[in-house]
């Protein structure tokens, strides 16, 4: 299961996220998203956990808790297709008359 982690401190590392999630089960991968041009951390990332049940429990346990000095948002990640279809619907409802 792919998990979204938002509102990360810019000092949070992938090792920090791995350690926090590993307490709830096996972690397959961790990535913190960075700006392509400046390499600055953008404040969110993704954690992949192979066991869906343990991943759901981790989401419940960690959402709203502090990692570093910030309270984080933790949820199941949406697929890109889900985000695009929402954006397309919103764009189609716009009127420029």
C-alpha positions as CSV (number, residue, x, y, z in Angstrom):
1,X,0.0,0.0,0.0
2,X,1.3,3.4,-0.9
3,X,0.9,6.0,1.9
4,X,1.0,9.8,1.5
5,X,2.8,11.7,4.3
6,X,2.3,15.5,4.3
7,X,3.3,18.6,6.3
8,X,6.8,17.2,6.8
9,X,9.5,19.4,8.3
10,X,12.1,20.3,5.7
11,X,14.6,18.7,8.0
12,X,12.9,15.3,7.9
13,X,14.9,12.6,6.1
14,X,13.9,9.4,4.4
15,X,15.6,7.5,7.2
16,X,13.4,9.3,9.7
17,X,10.3,8.3,7.9
18,X,11.5,4.7,7.5
19,X,12.2,4.5,11.2
20,X,8.7,5.9,12.2
21,X,6.8,3.5,9.8
22,X,9.0,0.5,10.5
23,X,7.6,0.5,14.0
24,X,4.3,-0.5,12.4
25,X,5.5,-3.1,9.9
26,X,7.8,-3.8,6.9
27,X,8.6,-0.8,4.8
28,X,9.4,-1.4,1.1
29,X,10.4,2.1,0.1
30,X,10.4,5.7,1.3
31,X,10.7,8.9,-0.8
32,X,10.6,12.5,0.2
33,X,9.7,14.7,-2.8
34,X,12.1,17.4,-3.8
35,X,11.8,20.3,-6.3
36,X,13.5,19.3,-9.5
37,X,15.3,22.6,-10.0
38,X,16.4,23.6,-6.5
39,X,16.4,20.2,-4.8
40,X,14.6,21.8,-1.9
41,X,12.3,19.4,0.0
42,X,8.6,20.1,-0.7
43,X,7.2,18.9,2.6
44,X,5.6,15.7,1.6
45,X,6.6,12.1,0.7
46,X,5.4,8.6,0.2
47,X,6.0,5.3,2.1
48,X,5.3,1.9,0.6
49,X,4.3,-0.9,2.9
50,X,3.7,-4.4,1.4
51,X,1.2,-5.5,4.1
52,X,-2.0,-3.6,3.5
53,X,-3.5,-4.3,6.9
54,X,-0.3,-3.1,8.7
55,X,-0.2,-0.1,6.4
56,X,-3.8,0.9,7.3
57,X,-3.0,0.6,11.0
58,X,0.1,2.7,10.5
59,X,-2.1,5.4,8.8
60,X,-4.5,5.4,11.7
61,X,-1.8,5.5,14.3
62,X,0.4,8.1,12.7
63,X,-2.1,10.6,11.2
64,X,-1.9,13.8,13.3
65,X,1.2,12.8,15.2
66,X,4.5,14.7,15.3
67,X,7.4,13.8,13.2
68,X,10.1,16.2,14.1
69,X,8.5,19.5,15.1
70,X,5.4,19.2,12.8
71,X,2.1,17.4,13.1
72,X,1.9,15.2,9.9
73,X,-1.0,14.3,7.6
74,X,-1.0,10.6,6.8
75,X,-3.4,8.9,4.4
76,X,-3.6,6.3,1.7
77,X,-2.1,7.8,-1.4
78,X,-4.4,8.4,-4.4
79,X,-3.4,7.2,-7.8
80,X,-2.6,9.8,-10.4
81,X,-5.7,8.7,-12.4
82,X,-7.9,9.7,-9.4
83,X,-6.4,13.1,-9.2
84,X,-6.6,13.8,-12.9
85,X,-10.3,12.8,-13.2
86,X,-11.1,15.2,-10.3
87,X,-9.2,18.0,-12.0
88,X,-10.8,17.3,-15.3
89,X,-14.3,17.5,-13.8
90,X,-13.4,20.8,-12.0
91,X,-11.9,22.3,-15.2
92,X,-15.0,21.3,-17.3
93,X,-17.3,23.2,-14.9
94,X,-15.4,26.5,-15.3
95,X,-17.1,29.2,-17.4
96,X,-15.2,32.1,-18.9
97,X,-18.2,33.9,-20.4
